[in-house]
Amino acid sequence: MTNPQTNPQSDPDSLVLRGGTVLTMDKTHTVLEGADVLVVGDSIAAIGVGLDVPAGTIEIDAGGGIVMPGMIDTHRHMWQTAMRGYGADWTLTQYFVWYYLEHGRKFRPQDVAAGNRLAALESLEAGVTTVVDWSHGLQTVEHAQAAADALQSVPGRYVLAYGNIQAGPWEWTADPAVRAFLERYRDGAGSLNGVRLAFDVTGDPAFPERPAFEVARELGLAVTTHAGVWGATGDDSIRQMYDGGYMQPETVYVHAASLSTDSYHRIAATGGSISVSTESEQSAGQGYPPTWQVRRHGIPVSLSMDTSVWWSGDLFSAMRTTLGADRSREHFEAHLKGETITHAGLRAEHVVDWATRGGARALGRDDLGSLEVGQKADVVLLKNDHSTVSFPVLNPYGHVAFQAQRDDVHTVVVNGALVKRDGRLVDVDLAAVRREIEATVEYLRSELGEPAWTAGMYPDQAAVERLENPYQYTDFKSETTTVAREEAFRAELEDRR
């Protein structure tokens, strides 16, 4: 492994993590025991055992811990973080009703900012150094500016995926003010690492989303879209994108949980990637987490947490639940045939890759997602001397995927800067962040009124009418998004009958 001669002169901008188990996540997934990672400036300068370092280098003892690349979340609705845990018992329909139909419009620019700021800090605390803010609550450019300002107020890397569920994508992308905002932040500024367009394709034969794709093409922006969401988007959406030439290698398909083989072929053939949000897909109802399909078709994968309205915003949970869902499916299919699985197809090493290199690949950032000399210094140390589950570390991939949690994130480095050390975020006024969030909660609670607030949080368990179309900017509805497509699932139902 790399161990070049380092400059012996004093360098106040350098730090070294000493003696850890280093998961480089390079192309061959090299693992180094008792190794050091030296950061100089914003980059990784050396990796090896017993490194010489410049005088004045900050030294962090990584002994007994795991050093890994900063994790990357490719789909999170950060603006919703003030509602943390509110929708714990929601279905996807109830989420759509609350945000798309009834209350999403109530969020003011300062509410978007409050959610973004808390989500950004929450991410860093959990070792997630890059997040795609799937921001579909940007009703006005003032909302967008508030979102961008909040992201820039927190260290880390954030990609603002601009969206607006309250208007058709062909409408808001035609707004000169929106285009000016996108052009202003296209190349990024500070911790805002560029912008994307975030919108869904309903499958309406008129394909009204086509102008939004043209804007993305004109401005050179990637598109991220909720694809294969049962009851909302389906194979017609994919086919329209493919026929229009809008499926590009940089396109990220979120969920992709209820698509046909034909759609997976189109995604694979055009080089796009899929952002799997297993906790979301398992609980809300977009479809079964598609990792078994994605692996079958060789489609690149990244992981995401979707929204804190239900789930925690850390990727440890994402890795854990993704392994569980994939293996459960594998066992289930085998048992249907009277067989058993003797070797797991999806390994812990694979999901650690998806949480790091996978996210970097999805964002076209070859300089992130691995610990190699010359890479940007986004580094995480997992170590907790006060935890009974921090030792022994025998299988480091298994330890990350199944044993580690947020409190085990000892140190986080972003672009060479320490943002978490000794288990605490650096230079963060958490009391001010709390006041900002509490003001948003108080405002929303007042706007809804106590009965509606309580009813939203504890939904009636009586039958709820199915929402055929969550997108209120169009009357289009399609039965093609509500059919069961999975052969194994249909076969299982037939067996039961």
PyMOL commands that set and color helices and strands:
alter all, ss='L'
color gray80, all
select helices_A, chain A and resi 78-83+92-106+109-125+141-152+169-172+176-185+210-219+235-243+261-270+278-283+291-297+315-336+348-362+396-403+406-408+430-448+450-457+479-482+487-496
alter helices_A, ss='H'
color red, helices_A
select strands_A, chain A and resi 14-23+31-40+43-48+58-61+66-69+71-76+128-135+157-162+192-198+223-227+252-255+273-276+301-303+379-382+409-414+417-421+424-425
alter strands_A, ss='S'
color yellow, strands_A
deselect
rebuild
show_as cartoon
